[in-house]
């Protein structure tokens, strides 16, 4: 499974309105600081993509990101 497919699966699990607790949890798993600016992106896809982009820029590998996003359901 690729990080991108994990990301698609994870974002589809969120409700349409961003859930701050789920976003905080994902940020923590990715080792990314949770900021109010991230929540201001407004939708789950934009927020999730931003978190993954930050994780990549912080040196996280695709395998680490995939693991953080969790197993298939």
C-alpha positions in Angstrom: 0.0 0.0 0.0 1.3 3.4 -0.8 1.1 6.5 1.4 -1.3 8.1 -1.2 -3.7 5.2 -1.0 -3.5 5.2 2.8 -4.2 8.9 2.7 -7.3 8.5 0.4 -8.6 5.8 2.7 -8.0 7.9 5.8 -9.6 11.0 4.4 -12.7 9.1 3.3 -13.1 7.9 6.9 -13.4 11.5 8.2 -16.8 13.2 8.2 -17.1 16.2 5.9 -16.4 18.7 8.7 -12.9 18.4 10.1 -12.7 16.7 13.4 -10.0 18.4 15.5 -9.3 15.4 17.6 -8.7 13.1 14.6 -6.5 15.8 12.9 -4.5 16.2 16.2 -4.1 12.4 16.4 -2.9 12.2 12.8 -0.5 15.1 13.2 1.0 13.4 16.3 1.4 10.1 14.5 3.2 11.9 11.6 5.3 13.9 14.0 3.9 17.2 12.8 3.0 20.2 15.0 -0.8 20.7 15.1 -1.5 24.4 14.5 -4.7 26.4 14.1 -3.6 27.3 10.6 -3.9 23.6 9.6 -7.5 23.5 10.7 -8.2 26.7 8.8 -7.6 24.8 5.5 -11.2 23.8 6.0 -11.7 20.4 4.6 -10.3 17.0 5.4 -8.5 16.5 2.1 -6.6 19.8 2.3 -5.7 19.2 6.0 -4.6 15.7 5.4 -2.5 16.6 2.4 -0.9 19.5 4.3 0.0 17.2 7.2 1.5 14.6 4.8 3.5 17.3 2.9 4.9 18.6 6.2 5.8 15.1 7.3 7.6 14.5 4.0 9.5 17.8 4.3 10.5 16.8 7.8 12.1 13.7 6.4 9.4 11.0 7.0 9.6 8.1 4.6 6.6 6.8 2.7 6.7 3.7 4.9 6.6 5.8 8.1 3.7 7.8 6.7 1.8 4.7 5.6 2.3 3.3 9.1 1.0 6.5 10.7 -2.1 6.5 8.5 -2.9 3.0 9.8 -3.9 -0.4 8.4 -6.6 -1.1 5.9 -10.0 -1.5 7.3 
